[in-house]
Amino acid sequence: MKFAGRNVIVTGASLGIGRACAIELARRGANVGLNFRSNVEQANAVVREIEGFGQKAILLQGDVADQSFVEQMVETTAEEFGGLDMYVSNAAYSDRQRMIAADMGGFRRTIDVSMWGAFYGVRAAAQQMVKQGNGGAITVLSSPHAVIPIPTAMAYNMAKAAIDHMARTAAIELAEYRIRVNLVHPGWIDTPGERKFFSEEAIQKGSQKLPWGRLGTPEEIAKAVAYTLSDDADYMTGSTLTIDGGVSLPWWSNRDSGEQ
């Protein structure tokens, strides 16, 4: 129960990594504000799981690309729980098209949610934590896309590269307030969102080509997020924790090499 008495907001918390983070933090004692945009049934199911641990949960339905909503979300959570100690920026959006053929509406939506949404949340959470004067911890879910120029994902690549630098800048600006800001880079994780881009067959076949031979799980990422938020990571700020099964390694150089 390392987070007993602490309060957290997790964005994009109805599915996938966000859901796993909300449940893991509640399991460790935190009260959780669950942000989601449209998956009402799934969000309510997460609330029931959190309450099963004896923790409080509130639903925060809205779009993180809306700055006024994000600021109200933080204010509501602080009022409901009596403060905000931790923030997990997880919500993201991505369309996949080559740049020259990209629908600009989807391109901008990717930037609005994945970059501006992350910034609005980090800023609002930090403002609340500074006001409280008790420090805090913020973890931003980014991606190897921040450093690997994956084709058909230019907007997402841009957004993730931007929030990496945003988080590191926030870390140095907020150190004097004892607010830690860190990044987590998940690799290819088995989430419902992956089915937007790949068939089940493609996922299974593609996962076998990864250095570790499988996709990661949301629960593995959630445990890492919990570590970055915990007192065990007190000396960690402005850092990036990569959990990607070797995706960031030059794995392609080892393919069909004949080496045993």
Buried (B, 14 or more C-beta within 10 A) or exposed (E): EBBEEBBBBBBBBBBBBBBBBBBBBBBBBBBBBBBBBEBEEBBBEBBEBBEEBEBBBBBBBBBBBBBEBBBBBBBBBBEBBEBBBBBBBBBBBBBBBEEEEBEEEBBBBBBBBBBBBBBBBBBBBBBBBBEBEEBBBBBBBBBBBBBEEEEBBBBBBBBBBBBBEBBBEBBEEBEEBBBBBBBBBBBBBBBEBBEEEBEEEEBEEEBEEBBBEEBBBBBBBBBBBBBBBBEEBEEBBBBBBBBBBBBBEEBEEEEEEEEE
